[in-house]
Amino acid sequence: MAAPAAGGFNVNQAAASGIHQAGLGASNEMGYKPMQVNPALVRQQGYDPATMNGVNPITANTVTGQGFDPSKIKGAGQITSDTVTGQGFNASTIGNLGLSTNDKVNAGQLAGSDLSAYTNPYEDQVVQQSLGDIERQRLMAQNSGGAQAGAANAFGGSRQGIAEAETNRAYAEQAAKTASGLRQSGYMNAQNQAGQDIGRTMQADLANQQAGMQSSQFNVGTDLQSQQANQAANMQANQFGASAQNQAALANQQSGMQAQQLNAGNTLAMQQANQAAQMQSGQFGASATNQAAMANQNANLQAQQATAGNTMNTQQANQSALNQAGQFGANAYNKEGQLNQAAMMQSQMANQQAGLQGSQQRLNAGAQLGNMSNLGFGMGQQVQNRMDQQGLAQQALQQQLINEAKGQYQGFTGAPQQSLQALLAAVGGAPNVGSQTQGYTPGLFDYLSLGAGMR
């Protein structure tokens, strides 16, 4: 068999090198540790409620009563005109308006929420099933290790004990990681669902509060407009009635003056009647003046009360708006923190999964390299066997050629002597050539010369 050329490809060396590299890659990946996932902390954002400023105090106007002096009777025959005082009217008042009340909205807290309704009811079954699968794998690994130790006549030895201890430790660590990962995933899922329900409840409460505020404000505005319309109508009616009475009084005064001018000789009784009329008119005028002052005072108080009420309503509305803005800002900040927390957890879990996948791919690549090396080793063995078989076949063929050549050579060297014996037998009675040529061995040229003479 010919030796391989120097510097050529050796499949056995390549296979051995590949198996060595695959073993080194698998040994490096056995100590791989995935990155740890650390949950991000969310700081709850609160807010300071708005405060209300003081309302201006209400001060009442001071009313002074109006009196009158009785008229005196002068000499008869004097004509005095009746004093006509303007007829006032009482302004209508506006009743109490309904106050706008708003329900307070309290933000839900995840800390006090019951997460049992959001957890997977089959979580314990999934965890137990996963742990059972890991336990079966551990027992299978120990049985395989025991079988290998028994086959090597090392069953129960220290190496088997160390191998079983390492197997138990690795499978216990995998079981702890699997159980904690499944339960942590279930807890985070329950937290996310509970947080979503709290957010939806908060949005519904805010929407209901806003609708209640709008309806209450609309009702208060409608009540105020209706009372203002009634007040304006009553004032117009009272003004019309007072105007009619004043015109009637003026007409009566004019007719009285005409009657006095026509009746120049009025008697004392007429003067007394005039005096009584003047006193009554004086009382009426004082009473009207006092009533007007009291009405003005009451209207001023009501105006100040209405102004104070409007100021209180304005401050309450501003306070509610500030509180809503603070609650909305705190809720938005908390929700942003929760979203950031979920995003960080997802990114860390994705990085952890990518690391595990990369390790698995490297292990697969090492296994493929080992398989290819084993395949190359097998191919090298086949090539070696084929080369050995070819060498044996070539050796047998060369030996056969040597044997054939040797036989042909022996036949070639004995052919002249056989031909000579045949000629001597044909002529008969000839002396034995061998006795005459004793001590002489014919050569090749002798046989050729003899053959040429026989032509």
Protein Blocks (a to p, Z undefined) as FASTA:
>chain_A
ZZddehiacfklmmmmmmmmmmmmmmmmmmpccddddddddddddddddddddddddddd
ddddddddddddddehiacdddddddddddddddddddddddddddddfklpcfklmpcf
klmmmmmmmmmmmmmmmmmmmmmmmmmmmmnopghiaklmmmmmmmmmmmmmmmmmmmmm
mmmmmmmmmmmmmmmmmmmmmmmmmmmmmmmmmmmmmmmmmmmmmmmmmmmmmmmmmmmm
mmmmmmmmmmmmmmmmmmmmmmmmacfklmmmmmmmmmmmmmmmmmmmmmmmmmmmmmmm
mmmmmmmmmmmmmmmmmmmmmmmmmmmmmmmmmmmmmmmmmmmmmmmmmmmmmmmmmmmm
mmmmmmmmmmmmmmmmmmmmmmmmmmmmmmmmmmmmmmmmmmmmmmmmmmmmmmmmmmmm
mmmmmngoiacfklmmgoiacdfklmmmmmmmmZZ
